[in-house]
């Protein structure tokens, strides 16, 4: 389940920006990633309510993937109609289909967590110890689809793989949406063969708030949880920045006057290079049980925040040629700590702190604060910064990228310092 869940996302998340530039939507890259945040403001919470009260989470997970995959295939078909390398004639419809697909995909991350935690507990297993090794397969799926999309080529009726520059590689075309859509449909079918996650029996008398599953919002009354969700939103502002702009940034070096940089392996295989981030993520997931039990949630999240500072900073001072490419690689390596030590640990923390009757709703609330409020504000702000300092010149987004990355690094540093002084969870 986890393998397919994140394989669906990995097919387009890190390379979509390169296609949007060719499709005439380059200046709207931030909006495409912000849409994921906007729908996360309400869809994960709403689907969490449904999963808590009405439909078993594993079944709702399948239904959401059916809809998400169908709309994603619609995006692919619009690209087919436009043709390779051509602008989309109906950009509004493309955005609408993409929005609907993402609206049903984003809740599946929280639903996947709820399903996994429920099945593990039903089988007498420890979520802190046993979930991370299972979740790591999601990262493996993400990596494999990234590699596939980076190297796959469809041209003149033939299919092949290559590391060399090619205008019809999947990472520059609409074919990435086809891969995502098909995988989503496959996962839909698989979900209906997962073990049952029985709903919690309803009490005879319930309030309107309880009936609607809005109990999770009461968590804001607790100072510890309120601060946790606020900082989740602040750190969530970093989540989609490199997903949206790392690809166009690294690919932009192909427009460099320096032949060694323009023809470098990294500049021509941005998606493959950034997949190191997911490899690091896979390894870091396995470290979470040790770090959580040894240091607690606060230290683990602090590690994540300072890792974001390094993630952005290394991008700011590196380049695709030797030895600068080593800094790009280091940026990708620290991403594992930046992403996992926050997202995975945060999900486990929420599961441990919440009553069983609102666990799915609470996971949805966590998603809303991170991938909703935080990611939306952060992505739109990042888009304004990038569009101010950079501009599309032909197929490449060129400008003062270093300034952009240093601004992002500075923000992450400020959040880290504030978190260290303000957030004080219970020590267990």
VENURBEL-V925523 format. One record per residue. SS is DSSP state (hx for helix, st for strand, lp for the rest). Layout:
[[SS] [SS]]
This chain:
[[lp] [hx] [hx] [hx] [hx] [hx] [hx] [hx] [hx] [hx] [lp] [lp] [lp] [lp] [lp] [hx] [hx] [hx] [hx] [hx] [hx] [hx] [lp] [lp] [lp] [hx] [hx] [hx] [hx] [hx] [hx] [hx] [hx] [hx] [hx] [hx] [hx] [hx] [hx] [hx] [lp] [lp] [hx] [hx] [hx] [hx] [hx] [hx] [hx] [hx] [hx] [hx] [hx] [lp] [lp] [lp] [hx] [hx] [hx] [hx] [hx] [hx] [hx] [hx] [hx] [hx] [hx] [hx] [hx] [hx] [hx] [hx] [hx] [hx] [hx] [hx] [hx] [hx] [hx] [hx] [hx] [hx] [lp] [lp] [lp] [lp] [lp] [lp] [lp] [lp] [hx] [hx] [hx] [hx] [hx] [hx] [hx] [hx] [hx] [hx] [hx] [hx] [hx] [hx] [hx] [hx] [hx] [hx] [hx] [hx] [hx] [hx] [hx] [hx] [hx] [hx] [hx] [hx] [hx] [hx] [hx] [hx] [lp] [lp] [lp] [lp] [hx] [hx] [hx] [hx] [hx] [hx] [hx] [hx] [hx] [hx] [hx] [hx] [hx] [hx] [hx] [hx] [hx] [hx] [hx] [hx] [hx] [hx] [hx] [hx] [hx] [st] [st] [st] [st] [lp] [lp] [st] [st] [st] [st] [lp] [lp] [lp] [lp] [lp] [lp] [lp] [st] [hx] [hx] [hx] [lp] [lp] [hx] [hx] [hx] [hx] [hx] [hx] [hx] [hx] [hx] [hx] [hx] [hx] [hx] [hx] [hx] [hx] [hx] [lp] [lp] [lp] [lp] [lp] [lp] [lp] [lp] [lp] [lp] [lp] [lp] [lp] [lp] [lp] [lp] [hx] [hx] [hx] [hx] [lp] [lp] [hx] [hx] [hx] [hx] [hx] [hx] [hx] [hx] [lp] [hx] [hx] [hx] [hx] [hx] [hx] [hx] [hx] [hx] [hx] [hx] [hx] [hx] [hx] [lp] [lp] [lp] [lp] [hx] [hx] [hx] [hx] [hx] [hx] [hx] [hx] [hx] [hx] [hx] [hx] [hx] [hx] [hx] [lp] [lp] [lp] [hx] [hx] [hx] [hx] [lp] [lp] [hx] [hx] [hx] [hx] [lp] [hx] [hx] [hx] [hx] [hx] [hx] [hx] [hx] [hx] [hx] [hx] [hx] [hx] [hx] [hx] [hx] [lp] [lp] [hx] [hx] [hx] [hx] [hx] [hx] [hx] [hx] [hx] [hx] [hx] [hx] [hx] [hx] [hx] [hx] [hx] [hx] [hx] [hx] [hx] [hx] [hx] [hx] [hx] [hx] [hx] [hx] [hx] [hx] [lp] [lp] [lp] [lp] [lp] [lp] [hx] [hx] [hx] [hx] [hx] [hx] [hx] [hx] [hx] [hx] [hx] [hx] [hx] [hx] [hx] [hx] [hx] [hx] [hx] [hx] [hx] [hx] [hx] [hx] [hx] [hx] [hx] [hx] [hx] [hx] [lp] [lp] [hx] [hx] [hx] [hx] [hx] [hx] [hx] [hx] [hx] [hx] [hx] [hx] [hx] [hx] [hx] [hx] [hx] [hx] [hx] [hx] [hx] [hx] [hx] [hx] [hx] [hx] [hx] [hx] [hx] [hx] [hx] [hx] [hx] [hx] [st] [st] [st] [st] [lp] [lp] [st] [st] [st] [st] [lp] [hx] [hx] [hx] [hx] [hx] [hx] [hx] [hx] [hx] [hx] [hx] [hx] [hx] [hx] [hx] [hx] [hx] [hx] [hx] [hx] [hx] [hx] [lp] [lp] [lp] [lp] [lp] [lp]]
